[in-house]
């Protein structure tokens, strides 16, 4: 396998992984750095809201990553086919 074809395979796999991470984190538009957790007090029976640190990747990070990887994948396919003609 040539180096351009290897580049296209790796870039395509990274694009798929980036989409999977984005979907796995809730398909949010913006990246969130904390999440809301409801805590119930067993003694009084009241509920309160607490924020815990958590990174949930949003489309603002995953989108450009997927676009870059897809571009590299397409460029690798283009170069691998072009170098095969020589």
Secondary structure, DSSP 8 states (H G I E B T S, - for coil): --HHHHHHHHHHHHHHHHHHHHHHTT--SS-EEEEEEEEE-TTT--EEEEEEEEEE--HHHHHHHHHHHHHHHHHHHHHHHHHHH-
